[in-house]
Amino acid sequence: MPSSALPRGVHAVLVTSGHLRHLDPHIQLPPLLLVNSLIAAFSRAALPRLAVPLLRRLLAGSYPLRPDAFTFPPLVRAAPSPASAAQIHACTLRLGLLHPNVFISGSLVHAYLRFGQFAAAYRVFDEMPERDVAAWNAMVSGLCRNGRATEAVSLFGRMVADGFVGDAVTVCSVLPMCVLLGDRVLVLVMHLYAVKHGLDGELFVCNAMIDVYSKLGMLEEARRVFDAMALRDLVTWNSIISGYEQGGKVAAAVELFRGMRDTGVSPDVLTLVSLASAVAHCGDESGAKSVHCYVIRRGWDVGDIISGNAMVDMYAKLSKIDAAQRVFDSLPARDVVSWNTLITGYMQNGLANEAINIYNHMQTHKGLKPIQGTFVSVLPAYSHLGALQQGMRMHALAVKTGLYLDLYIGTCLIDLYAKCGKLTEATLLFEQMDRRTAGPWNAIIAGLGVHGHGVKALSLFSQMRQEGIKPDHVTFVSLLAACSHAGLVDQGRSFFDMMQTAYDILPIAKHYACMVDMLGRAGQLDEAFEFIQGMPIKPDSAVWGALLGACRIHGNVEMGKVASQNLFELDPENVGYYVLMSNMYAKVGKWDGVDEVRSLVRRQNLQKTPGWSSIEVKRAVTVFYSGIQTETHPQNEDIQMELRHLLAKMKSLGYVPDYSFVLQDVEEDEKEQILNNHSERLAIAYGIISTPPRSPLSIYKNLRHFCPLSSPGHNANT
């Protein structure tokens, strides 16, 4: 049977089934309807190189046929480039088919917006003598796909003003723009519009509204839409479960999952991702194991990388980092998100050194390039260890990849430089960044405050307000901490009032803890205690911990007992509070109290968090623990020799040891040995013997902020 005699349907089947190459390229030109069918089939099969030549054959054949309105829409959809779309556009104009046909114009609008040709799309749209809802949707949805939220909403307003009633496509295109704009009022307006025009019963529209309400933190509105739905599908359940999980209502998210199972809807991978995060936030280890077992039963642990990453994240959030590592090791394939998740998991569990090691291991795998999440995961680890040199190399990599001015990466870099005492560099980076959100401001204000530059921090806050940036609750935590470190008590009180009266921000436990810390540092312990008594929320361990720390500084044992009793009830396994109380007894010479607290720690089998100091030498971070690590350090003998040399030199210059820092009831010579083996001194000695003379030594300690130190023949890093 000759090819020219094949029915249109057979041709279409040949095209879509991949057997097109068996057709004779020299066949006689078929009728227009057959050509249109072939063009449409080529377009659906994403074969533009075969669709476009058919138009040329139509126009240049021995018996040319005039294309019609059905020829061009699929051709436009198949256009492989802006130039190709422009050529087809020109052809429709020459043939006089464009203006009387809304379908061709709509297809051109779609094509131009697909290639980011906004001016051309607007020109085609504005020149349309008549428009239907589909034409408006083409323009509105195209702008939405390109993230041009303001333009899309404005065009929707034009559509309504011109008397057109949008359909489900219109509403579902505009709704996500409410999230991009952060506009809660607009989503309510769109909801009202859907109700007014009878679209609120559409499953597609309801799902979109639940998703947008959830992303904007409007969970009550999302739940009302969900409860009113007569029909729900998997997308509906995923949207509401994810919304509650992301909104911190994790117990409700788990309960919704149970309701989903009761209705007979089977979860998919996305459901399990939200559920895994929810059970992790609930601290539900049993639930986590159930989720993991379900993933294994469905085979998603070997066939779906998303579920594997979710399991790693779940165990890490449950502080089961060994389990997270085992799941990671068992993944048949890993992407950059897998590595980022594991790095973040180690960092969340206070294992900064391990997080950096995982990142270094990731770098040995070819084809894995760091993305935004990689930088945001690793940079806090460098900040935690004071690994300035490695952090600076990460900064250089961010510049190389064009990500250094990313909002989140830039904020992490500001935090890194500030914590490492490089306030000038932190400020320069801050000035280069897009500062239209509170994040960078919070980071630089916190950095200045930590180093005692309270006046500068307050000045920056004034500048922030002048530039119209709305502060958030983190801003006021940073401000109150700055006032605390700088002793600016009156200003701190003013900010605490301002956040409530001027910005309608209700104080949370962190704000109250900052206020107690500020009053306590200033010696106003009675006022701090009265402040706690008058709190509208129950004081947590951070609040009582701030008071206990102040009592230790000022030697108020009686009030310290009250604070410690509350702490032991609230957080009985946090050994740090026992150490604070023991140190307070030791400072005033009450050794019986020291023995009592230490006995309590032993009975509860608690382990003290060791103090450590780190120093970065030759691209490696070395961590020293007080009196622990030197026994196994390969240069221990050299370090001890340098310490003895330094101590002798200091004594010859009149140095007298201050034994008040030795919080143990031992003899004088033992106190001197304890002082000499503090982690800071060990790090300094190691730095001296490991670097050229006059090199800057940067020592970072875990139990206090960055400490720039100077040593003989070496410059201080300030």
C-alpha positions, 0 to 999 in steps of 0.5 A: 500500500503506497504511503500516500494512500495511508489514512490520517490516523495511520500516519499519526500512529506512525509518527507517535510510535517512532516509525516515521523514518520508514515513510518515503520522504518523496511521497506526493504531498498529502491533503492539507488535513493530513499535513495538519495532522502530521504537524500536530503529531510531530509537535506532540512528539516534541519533534520540531525538526520534522514539523517545521519542514512540512510548512515549507513543503505546504508553501513550496510544493508543486501544488501549494496548499494554503495553511489554515488556522489549524496549521499554525498553533501546533507549529508554534508549540513546536518552535525550538527557538525564539527565532523560529517562533518569530519566523512562524509569526511573520508567516501568519502575518503574511498570510493574514491569519493572525488577527482574525484567529485567537488560537494562533495569537494565544499560541504565539503568546505562549511561545514568546513567554516560554522563551522569555520574550516578554515584549513580543508576547505583550505586543501579540497580546495587545494587538489581538482584536478579540480576546477570549478567556484562553487568551488571557490565561495564556498571558497570565499563566505565562507571566506566572511561570516566569515569576513575574508576580506583580505583572501577572496580578496586574494583568488579571486586574485588567482582565476583570476590568474588561468584563472577562470571568476567569476559569479554574486555570486563571485562579490556579495561575494567580494563586501561587503569585500570592506566595511570591508576593507574600500577600495574604490579602490577595489570596483572600481576594482570590478565594472570594473571586473563586466563590463568587464565580462558582469555582470553589467546588473545583478540586484543582482550585481547592488544592491550589488554595490549600497549598497557598494558604499553607505556604503563607502560614494561614493554616486555619483558612487552609483547614476550612477549605479542606473541611468543606471539600466534598471530594479529596484526592492525594494532592489534597491530603499531601497539601494539607499534611505538608502545610501543617508540618511546615507550619510547626503543627506536627502533631496535627500533621500526623493525625491528618495522615491517619485520617488519610489512611482511614479514607483509603487514600494511599500515600506516595513519596511526598506524603512520607517526606512530610510525615517523616519530618513531622514525626522527627519534630515530635521526637517520635522514634517509634513513629520514625521506625514505622515510617522507615519500615513503610518506605522499605516495604514499598521499595522506595528505599532503593528506587526513590532518592527523595525518600532516602534523603527524607529518612536521613533527615528524619534520623538526624533530627531525632539525634540518631546521627549514626542511623542517619549515616547508615541510611545514607551509606545504604542509598543506591544513588546519592545526589547533592541534596543527599550530601547536604542533608547529612552535612546539616544533620551532623551540624544540627547535632553539634558535630561541626568537625564531622560535618566538615569531613563529610563535605570534604568527602563529597568534594572527592566525588566528581559531578557533584557541584555545591549548590545553595544548600551546600553552602548554607550547610557547611558555612555554619560548621566553619563558623562553629569551629572558627575555621576562618581560612576554610570559610574564606575558601568557601567564600571564594567558591561562592564567588566563582559559582556566582552565589556569593550574593545569594541572600542565605549564603551571604547571611551565613558568610556575614555570620562567619566573618563576625564570629571569627572577629572579622567585623570589617569583612562582615560589614563590607559583605553586608554593604554589597548584599541585597538588604531588602529583608531582615536576614542580613541585618540580623546577622551583622547586628548580632555580630557587632553585639557579640563583640561588644559594639552595642552602639554600632549595632543600635545605629545599624538598627536605626538605619534598618528602620530608615530604609523601611526594612521591617524587623522580625523577632530575630532582630530583637533577639540580636538587639537585646543580646547586643544591649546585654553585652554592652551594658545598655540596659535602658536601651534594652528595655526600650527595645523590649517595649518597642517590639510589642507596641510598634511592631506587634511582635509578642515576646517569646522565651528567647526575648525574655532570656535576653532581658534576664541576661541583660539585667543579670550582667548589669548586677540587677539580680533582684529586678531580673528575678522580679522580671521572671516572676512577672512573665506571662509565659512559663520561664524555660531553661534558657531564662533560668539559665541566664539568671544562674549565669548572672548569679555565678558572675556576682556570687549570689549563691542563694538566688543561684540555688533557686535558679538551679532548682528550676533548671534541674526540674526543667532540664535534668539531663543538661549537665551545663547547669550543674557545672554552673552551680558547682563553679558558683560554689567553688568561686566563693569557696563552698567546697561542700556545695561543689561536692554535693553537686558533683555527686548529683551529677555522678548519680545521674550518670551525666557527662560534662561537656568539655571545654575546647579551643580550636586553631586553624593551621595549614588548612586544618582545624585542630581542637584541644580539650583541657587536659585531655587531647594532649596525651594523644597529640603527636606534638604533645611533647613540643607543646608542653615544652613551649608552655613551660618556656612561655610560663617561665618567660611570663613569670620573669616579667612579673606574671602571677597566676590567678587561681580563682579560675581553678574551680577545684580544691587542690594544692597550689602546684596542681592549680598551676598545672591545671591553668597551664593545660587550659585548652586556650593555652594548648592551642596558642602553644601549638600555633606558635610552634606550627607557624612562622614568627609574627603570624596571626593566631586565631583561637576559637573557644566553644564555651565563649565567643571568638577570642583574639589572642596575642603571643610572643612573636605573633600578631593578634587577629582582631 
